[in-house]
């Protein structure tokens, strides 16, 4: 998940967010419980404005 970050005049901004990884258990016959497992991973990033060449 990426947050919206507002930057001014070439400024860089650190931010924290999370990634959510999901995994299906596949086709399991008569298994009780959730079929999908989730793992959250903390992330740190830096937002900056860059010019991309065409």
Buried (B, 14 or more C-beta within 10 A) or exposed (E): EEEEBEEEEEEEBEEEEEEEEEEEEEEEEEEEEEEEEEEEEEEEEEBEEEEEEE
